[in-house]
């Protein structure tokens, strides 16, 4: 069904009647994309839940803790561009296989050799960046199978793999207490290997892949303002989500004196909320339009993050974080309802570029919270500045929405 749809798009033939979501694409590939993304995100943020224990062992400063948990985010952001190129050159399935092997091998070596310095945590963070870069593979793997009217749902379901951050928050502190935090690195290889086997059996590249182009041609979207707008919007939604996922264990232990395990449970609750609503964000954007959905998202996120800066109780902070994560998770799905409408022929590299921007946003948030704590003694300035970025995103949407609705002609809501 997906092949016929894209053939009609390329020949200019009249579109066929809408097909139900579960009949429009390739369900095993969608499941494989989710599983790969889920476990990759689990290990991408692994240093966050382990940070209280690692920092105690290595005697890290607040700024060093912030940089440690932010490094995988930055590495993942930059590697997403590389993976976006690989997707369009060799296909998403093979690109995903290469990335998974690198992550499994890197974690195994870190467990076997041990991590005993701040520099070692940064090196491990770079390896974990390959897991974060899975975003630029899993989403095109799923997206290429689905027509425009189902892009929000397909990208949302595949993207719900960011729920893997919940697994890290729930299990990493408990396992670290039982076996030591370094052992967690080796234990993570077990589920990663199982998912790798399932991925190789289930995933299949869509038949409508664009022909390979010259390397320089992949960056032509950057000549268009729309690409930069979409990157900026995702830097706020996904940057906020992953930055909080990595930083909340440190926040809860430092701000309220929680144990790493309890802090992990609190973080898991917040992250689960944001992960759960990602597909709902895509479906909401399909229904009311991505621009309208994002406007609501940014307003709620700005209010919640600003409120966190002044929260004095654990219950108050936890409630505001859940609200922020619900908004940001919805926004993640909403942005990727818009991306394939505007850049379907370049969906591989655009997923990488937009994902890179999201990772950079997460790096900024995680590192700035550590710096704010060290310089001012409070996390509040970091939260307030990011809330201001959400307000700027609303202003940006207001500036572009009329032009987007007038010039984009995909048949889906914008």
Order of alpha helices (4+ residues) and beta strands (2+ residues): alpha-alpha-alpha-alpha-alpha-alpha-alpha-alpha-alpha-alpha-alpha-alpha-alpha-alpha-alpha-alpha-alpha-alpha
